[in-house]
Amino acid sequence: MRQWSILRRAAALRRDEQGTVDAMTYILIVTLVGIGMICGLTTIRDQVTQAFGDTADALATVNQTYTVTMTFATIGGGTVVQTFGYVDPPPPPPVPGQAPQGMLICAPATSE
């Protein structure tokens, strides 16, 4: 008799559909959150790489050279500066459409 009740319970559990909607809901939510995290973290990775590339490009093109021109004249035994000039060359313009430091974030597919 005991074995019969166990088989009955097993059959009842197989027919039971309560709780399946909740499990499927959790699976769907976890799947959507996982896909969203993959997309979001990929975007963050690309932007951090771009920021580091921009920083590297800025540090590579640092130009601390400047020119100072002065004209001296001697008046009454003393030296006087008549003219003074300071020249700081402008930085080179960025190349449009080119990633900094030759980085390729989205490399084209290659045949293997």
C-alpha positions as CSV (number, residue, x, y, z in Angstrom):
1,M,0.0,0.0,0.0
2,R,2.8,2.4,0.8
3,Q,4.4,1.9,-2.6
4,W,1.1,2.8,-4.3
5,S,0.8,6.1,-2.5
6,I,4.4,7.0,-3.5
7,L,3.6,6.3,-7.1
8,R,0.5,8.3,-6.9
9,R,2.4,11.2,-5.4
10,A,5.0,11.0,-8.1
11,A,2.3,11.1,-10.8
12,A,0.6,14.0,-9.1
13,L,3.8,15.9,-9.0
14,R,4.4,15.3,-12.7
15,R,0.9,16.7,-13.5
16,D,1.3,19.7,-11.2
17,E,1.9,22.9,-13.1
18,Q,1.9,25.3,-10.1
19,G,5.2,27.1,-9.8
20,T,6.3,26.6,-13.4
21,V,5.3,30.2,-14.4
22,D,7.4,31.6,-11.5
23,A,10.4,29.5,-12.6
24,M,10.0,30.6,-16.2
25,T,9.6,34.2,-15.1
26,Y,12.9,34.0,-13.1
27,I,14.7,32.4,-16.0
28,L,13.4,35.1,-18.4
29,I,14.5,37.9,-16.0
30,V,17.9,36.4,-15.5
31,T,18.4,36.0,-19.2
32,L,17.4,39.6,-20.0
33,V,19.6,41.0,-17.2
34,G,22.5,38.8,-18.4
35,I,22.1,40.1,-22.0
36,G,21.8,43.7,-20.8
37,M,24.9,43.3,-18.7
38,I,26.9,41.9,-21.6
39,C,25.9,44.8,-23.8
40,G,26.4,47.4,-21.1
41,L,29.8,46.1,-20.0
42,T,31.0,45.9,-23.6
43,T,30.1,49.5,-24.1
44,I,31.8,50.5,-20.9
45,R,34.9,48.6,-22.0
46,D,35.0,50.4,-25.4
47,Q,34.6,53.8,-23.8
48,V,37.3,53.2,-21.2
49,T,39.6,52.0,-23.9
50,Q,38.8,55.1,-25.9
51,A,39.4,57.4,-22.9
52,F,42.8,55.7,-22.2
53,G,43.7,56.1,-25.9
54,D,42.8,59.8,-25.9
55,T,44.9,60.3,-22.8
56,A,47.8,58.5,-24.4
57,D,47.4,60.6,-27.5
58,A,47.4,63.8,-25.4
59,L,50.5,62.7,-23.5
60,A,52.3,61.7,-26.7
61,T,51.7,65.1,-28.3
62,V,52.6,67.3,-25.3
63,N,54.8,70.1,-26.6
64,Q,56.4,72.2,-23.9
65,T,58.6,74.2,-26.2
66,Y,58.2,77.9,-26.4
67,T,60.2,80.9,-27.7
68,V,61.1,84.0,-25.8
69,T,62.5,87.0,-27.7
70,M,63.9,90.1,-26.0
71,T,65.8,93.1,-27.3
72,F,68.2,94.8,-24.9
73,A,69.4,98.4,-25.1
74,T,72.0,100.1,-22.9
75,I,70.9,103.5,-21.7
76,G,73.1,105.4,-19.2
77,G,75.1,102.5,-18.1
78,G,72.1,100.2,-17.4
79,T,70.5,97.6,-19.5
80,V,66.8,98.0,-20.4
81,V,64.6,95.5,-22.1
82,Q,62.9,97.3,-25.0
83,T,60.8,94.5,-26.5
84,F,59.6,91.2,-25.2
85,G,57.9,88.4,-27.1
86,Y,56.6,85.0,-26.2
87,V,55.6,82.4,-28.9
88,D,53.8,79.2,-28.1
89,P,53.1,77.1,-31.2
90,P,49.6,75.7,-31.5
91,P,49.0,72.0,-31.1
92,P,48.6,69.9,-34.3
93,P,45.0,69.4,-35.4
94,P,43.4,66.0,-34.8
95,V,43.1,63.7,-37.8
96,P,39.3,63.3,-38.5
97,G,38.0,59.8,-38.6
98,Q,41.1,58.2,-37.1
99,A,41.1,56.5,-33.7
100,P,43.8,57.8,-31.3
101,Q,47.1,55.9,-31.2
102,G,45.9,53.7,-34.0
103,M,43.4,51.8,-31.8
104,L,40.8,49.6,-33.5
105,I,37.9,48.9,-31.1
106,C,35.8,47.2,-33.8
107,A,38.2,45.2,-35.9
108,P,36.8,43.8,-39.1
109,A,36.3,40.0,-39.3
110,T,39.0,38.0,-40.9
111,S,38.8,34.6,-42.6
112,E,40.4,31.8,-40.6
